[in-house]
Amino acid sequence: MRRADQSPAWAALQAQAAARPVRLREAFAAEAERAARWTFEAAGLRVDLSKNLVDEAAAALLLQLAQDCEVLTQRDAMLGGAPINNTEGRAVLHTALRAPKGAATPFNGEVHAALDAMLGYAEEARAGGFTDVVHIGIGGSDLGPAMAVQALAADLPAGLRLHFVSNVDGQELAGVLPGLDPLRTLFVVASKTFTTQETLANAQAAKAWFLAAGGQEVARHFVATSSNATAARAFGIERVFGFWDWVGGRYSLWSVIGLPLAIAIGAAAFRQLLAGAHAMDRHFAEAQPARNVPLQLGLLDVWNRNILGFGSRSIAPYHQGLRRLPAYLQQLEMESNGKGVDREGRPLGYATSPVIWGEAGTNGQHAYFQMLHQGTEPVPVEFLLVRHPRYARAPQGELAERLADQHCKLLANALAQAQALMEGKTEAEALGERPPTANPDLSAEALARHRSFPGNRPSTLILMDRLDAFHLGALIALYEHRVFVSGAVWGINSFDQWGVELGKALCSELLPRFRDGDVTGLDASTAAALQWLRQSAS
Ligand SMILES: O=P(O)(O)OC[C@H]1O[C@](O)(CO)[C@@H](O)[C@@H]1O
C-alpha cells in the first residue's frame, strides 16, 4: 500500500494547483453546470462542493491518489472486521453497530442483543418516573450523546431533563446537582475503560451526593455503560451495559454509550439514527468513487490540507441544535488524524489533521467571520443548513409566523456568507463607497483597501430537509467516513490515540505534589506555578 507522497498523483496535484489555480468567480461564469456537477446526494444529505477550489483535473488526480493509496481496499478491510487499528491489534467496527438485524456483518447477533437490552432499558427508564438523567462521561463517552441530545431536542418528552457532566472541574457537577431530586434522578456513568480520572471522580462525587441527599437504591439510580464491567461493578454499579474493544470511544455513540440519547428520544428514534448511519455506510461501501460523498469529501480535505496548505477548517452549523457539533468533530477528526507517523511508525513528511473549530451560525458571524473574510489565511468553511425547523412544541399564531421568518433569515445568512467568501469584493468595487462612519481624512483608495474582500475563499454546503434522528445519523457517519478517507490517504492509523497518554501520566505524577508540595525534579516553570497555586488555594 502506497502512502500519499509515494503516489505519482501527489506531485501532479502540487503541479496542477500551482499551474492552474481555480478562480471561483471565473469558474462559475465559465461552467454552467458547475453547481450541479459538484453537488452530491447520499442518505438524504445534499453536499455542494462547487465553491471549493477544485476542477476536473484536480478531481481526476485525487481519484488517482485514492487508488494508489488503496483507499477502497482499506475501506473494505475496515468494514470486514480486519484489525486495521494496528497499534492496538483491534478491528474497527462501529459500522457493524448500525447494520440491521440479520445483516451479514461481523458480530451481528451480539450487537443486536446488546442494542435490544439497552433500548429496552431506555424505554423502562422513560416510563420510570425519572425527571432528570445525569450522564457522566468524557471525550467519546460524552460528546456524541451530548451533541445528539441537543440536536434532537425537539424529540424530548416534556418533563425530562438531560444533563451532561464531563469536566473534572467540580464546578460542572456542582452546577447540576442542586436542582435535582435524588429520588427522581438517574445517573448514567459512561466510560469504555472505566479508568478515566474525570469520570470516576465525578461518579464518586455524584454517588456521595446522592446518598447524602437521601437517595436510596443505588442499583436503581446508577447504571453504567462500559466495556469494563468488572471495574464498573467494583465501583458499586450493578447494571452495566457492555460493548466491545472494537468500538473506538469517538465512534461509540451507536453503542450502549448512546443510552442517554435513547432515553431522550426513545427506542424507535434511536433506531432511526442507526438507520441513517447505515444508509451512509451503504453509500460509502457501494457508490462509485466519482459520486461517493465521503470519498470525495475526504479527498477534498487532503487537497485543502496538503496541496493548498490550509491549516484549519471551520464548521458553521446554521442550527442551534448543532452547536456542539464543532466540539464533537474536533475529537472525531483531530484525535483520529492528528498523527505524525504512518502505520509502520515512519515519520510523515506532510501535514495531517487540520485544526477543526467553529460555532453555530449566526453567532460565529458576529465573532470571527471578520477573519474568515479578510484575514491573511484562507480557512475552508463548512455550512450546514436545515430546510425545515422542528420545535418540541409547535409555535402558534404570530410567534409561528415570526419564527418562520427567522428561519428564512438564518438560511439567508448562511448562503450569504458562503457567497461573500467566494465572490469577495475588489478594490474597484469598493472604491465608490464611503459609509457615514468612515474617517473623512482617509483617502478613498485607502478606504477601498479596508473595505475590499479577497474572495475566492472555499466553502462547502451540507443541506438536509430536517434535522431528525435519521439525518443526524447519516451526517455523523458521513463525517466518520471522510475522516477515514483522509487518514487512509495519509497512511496513518486513525483509530488509536497515544497522544493523550503523556499528559495523563504526568498528571498522575503531579497530583500528589499538590498535596505535599514537593517540587523536586520538576522544571522551574511547573514548580513555580505549582507552588503559587498551592499558596493561593490555602
Ligand atoms: O470512555 P473512556 O474510557 O472513559 O475514555 C474517554 C475518552 O478518553 C480518551 O481515551 C482520550 O483521553 C478518548 O479517546 C475517549 O473517548
The ligand as an SDF file (V2000), in Angstrom:
LIG
                    3D

 16 16  0  0  0  0  0  0  0  0999 V2000
  -14.6380    6.1160   27.6770 O   0  0  0  0  0  0  0  0  0  0  0  0
  -13.3850    6.3370   28.4460 P   0  0  0  0  0  0  0  0  0  0  0  0
  -12.5740    5.0930   28.5780 O   0  0  0  0  0  0  0  0  0  0  0  0
  -13.6890    6.9480   29.7800 O   0  0  0  0  0  0  0  0  0  0  0  0
  -12.4810    7.3490   27.6430 O   0  0  0  0  0  0  0  0  0  0  0  0
  -12.8950    8.6480   27.3760 C   0  0  0  0  0  0  0  0  0  0  0  0
  -12.0790    9.2990   26.3070 C   0  0  0  0  0  0  0  0  0  0  0  0
  -10.7200    9.3700   26.6900 O   0  0  0  0  0  0  0  0  0  0  0  0
   -9.8900    9.1740   25.5550 C   0  0  0  0  0  0  0  0  0  0  0  0
   -9.2470    7.9370   25.6990 O   0  0  0  0  0  0  0  0  0  0  0  0
   -8.8600   10.2540   25.4160 C   0  0  0  0  0  0  0  0  0  0  0  0
   -8.3000   10.6050   26.6220 O   0  0  0  0  0  0  0  0  0  0  0  0
  -10.8230    9.1850   24.3750 C   0  0  0  0  0  0  0  0  0  0  0  0
  -10.3280    8.5350   23.2820 O   0  0  0  0  0  0  0  0  0  0  0  0
  -12.0480    8.6030   24.9770 C   0  0  0  0  0  0  0  0  0  0  0  0
  -13.1660    8.8630   24.1890 O   0  0  0  0  0  0  0  0  0  0  0  0
  1  2  2  0
  2  3  1  0
  2  4  1  0
  2  5  1  0
  5  6  1  0
  6  7  1  0
  7  8  1  0
  7 15  1  0
  8  9  1  0
  9 10  1  0
  9 11  1  0
  9 13  1  0
 11 12  1  0
 13 14  1  0
 13 15  1  0
 15 16  1  0
M  END
$$$$
